C-alpha cells in the first residue's frame, strides 16, 4: 500500500515557512539548516526545502513524496499510466532512496523507499531541534 508521506515545498526561507505553517496549523515544527523545515500535521508532514532563488521560478515549487514498498515497480506502473522519469534518483546503502517523476501534466513527484523508516525518523528529528 502506498501513502503520501509528505508534501515538499521549495522556498527561499525554509525556517520561516515551517514556523509560519506550524503556527498557523498549531502543529509541531522544526528546522535544521542542512536539511530544511518540517511540520508534523499528524497525518503527514509538510517539508520545506531551501531552494536557490533562481530555481524557484523555473517550475513547480511543490511535489508529493509517495512511499512505496518497491519504488522501481511503482515508477514502472506510473510510467504505464503516463508519468515520466526525470532521471533523478537516489539510492542509499540501507535500501532507501527516491525516484523523481513527472505526472502527465509535468508536475513533479517522488516515489520514496524507506525500509527502516529512515526519512520519517529524519523528519521527526527535525521537529526535535
Phi, psi and omega per residue, in radians:
X1 nan 2.425 3.119
X2 -1.834 2.664 3.055
X3 -2.621 2.753 3.091
X4 -1.398 2.100 -3.136
X5 -1.433 -0.755 -3.042
X6 -2.748 2.805 2.890
X7 -1.900 2.087 -3.122
X8 -1.697 2.261 -3.060
X9 -2.142 2.105 3.091
X10 -1.425 2.353 -3.073
X11 -2.699 2.932 -3.134
X12 -1.435 -0.438 -3.099
X13 -2.444 1.533 -3.053
X14 -1.098 -0.647 -3.136
X15 -1.124 -0.824 -3.137
X16 -1.076 -0.739 -3.120
X17 -1.166 -0.728 3.112
X18 -1.111 -0.752 3.110
X19 -1.098 -0.792 -3.140
X20 -1.018 -0.970 -3.073
X21 -1.217 -0.607 3.064
X22 -1.071 -0.721 3.133
X23 -1.233 -0.793 3.127
X24 -1.025 -0.779 -3.092
X25 -1.507 -0.057 -3.098
X26 0.950 0.857 -3.109
X27 -2.194 2.703 3.084
X28 -1.083 2.474 3.134
X29 -2.482 2.812 3.104
X30 -2.807 3.032 -3.094
X31 -2.629 2.422 2.964
X32 -2.252 2.165 -3.037
X33 -0.930 -0.635 -3.086
X34 -1.487 -0.132 -3.110
X35 -2.058 -0.937 -3.088
X36 2.423 -2.866 -3.119
X37 -1.957 2.639 3.140
X38 -2.412 2.540 3.032
X39 -2.211 2.234 3.115
X40 -1.670 1.828 -3.115
X41 -1.470 -0.084 -3.095
X42 1.735 -0.799 3.128
X43 -1.623 -0.566 3.119
X44 -2.822 3.042 3.124
X45 -1.753 2.654 2.807
X46 -1.803 2.222 -3.124
X47 -2.091 2.167 -3.094
X48 -1.888 2.144 -3.135
X49 -2.022 2.274 3.079
X50 -1.100 2.251 -3.093
X51 -2.286 2.311 3.115
X52 -0.939 2.455 -3.053
X53 -0.910 -0.699 -3.130
X54 -1.098 -0.521 -3.135
X55 -1.381 -0.320 -3.080
X56 -1.194 -0.521 -3.107
X57 -1.612 -0.062 -3.032
X58 -1.374 -0.301 -3.100
X59 3.061 -2.570 -3.097
X60 -1.103 2.463 3.091
X61 -1.931 0.151 -3.040
X62 -2.525 2.374 3.065
X63 -2.618 2.750 3.098
X64 -1.633 2.464 2.944
X65 -1.874 2.079 -3.071
X66 -1.933 2.056 3.117
X67 -1.281 2.304 3.128
X68 -2.363 2.397 3.093
X69 -1.044 -0.666 3.135
X70 -2.273 1.666 -3.036
X71 -1.169 -0.518 3.108
X72 -1.163 -0.784 3.111
X73 -1.134 -0.688 3.123
X74 -1.126 -0.708 3.121
X75 -1.138 -0.733 3.125
X76 -1.093 -0.736 3.118
X77 -1.124 -0.742 3.119
X78 -1.087 -0.640 3.091
X79 -1.101 -0.691 3.095
X80 -1.074 -0.487 -3.119
X81 -1.587 0.021 3.078
X82 1.986 -0.021 3.098
X83 -1.374 2.843 3.065
X84 -2.291 2.654 3.066
X85 -1.480 2.483 3.088
X86 -1.485 -0.303 -3.046
X87 1.717 -0.202 3.109
X88 -1.495 2.196 -3.129
X89 -2.622 2.501 3.059
X90 -2.322 2.290 3.063
X91 -2.165 2.125 3.096
X92 -1.636 2.816 -3.061
X93 -1.102 -0.337 -3.108
X94 -1.584 0.121 3.097
X95 1.681 -0.034 3.100
X96 -1.560 3.127 3.082
X97 2.608 -2.879 3.122
X98 -2.689 2.754 2.996
X99 -2.200 2.189 3.141
X100 -1.586 2.307 -3.075
X101 -2.215 2.979 2.957
X102 -2.251 2.356 3.104
X103 -1.311 3.116 -3.091
X104 -1.024 -0.332 3.088
X105 -1.815 0.294 3.082
X106 1.267 0.315 3.035
X107 -1.387 2.332 -3.111
X108 -1.305 2.540 2.952
X109 -2.716 2.846 -3.133
X110 -2.234 2.491 2.867
X111 -1.639 2.264 -3.056
X112 -2.053 2.336 3.001
X113 -1.934 2.248 3.075
X114 -2.497 1.338 -3.041
X115 -1.037 -0.494 3.126
X116 -1.895 0.233 3.136
X117 1.219 0.418 -3.012
X118 -1.071 -0.734 -3.115
X119 -1.243 -0.717 3.089
X120 -1.061 -0.716 3.084
X121 -1.083 -0.721 3.118
X122 -1.083 -0.746 3.106
X123 -1.095 -0.732 3.081
X124 -1.116 -0.623 3.106
X125 -1.110 -0.658 3.088
X126 -1.073 -0.657 -3.126
X127 -1.159 -0.468 -3.085
X128 -1.472 0.000 -3.120
X129 -1.331 nan nan
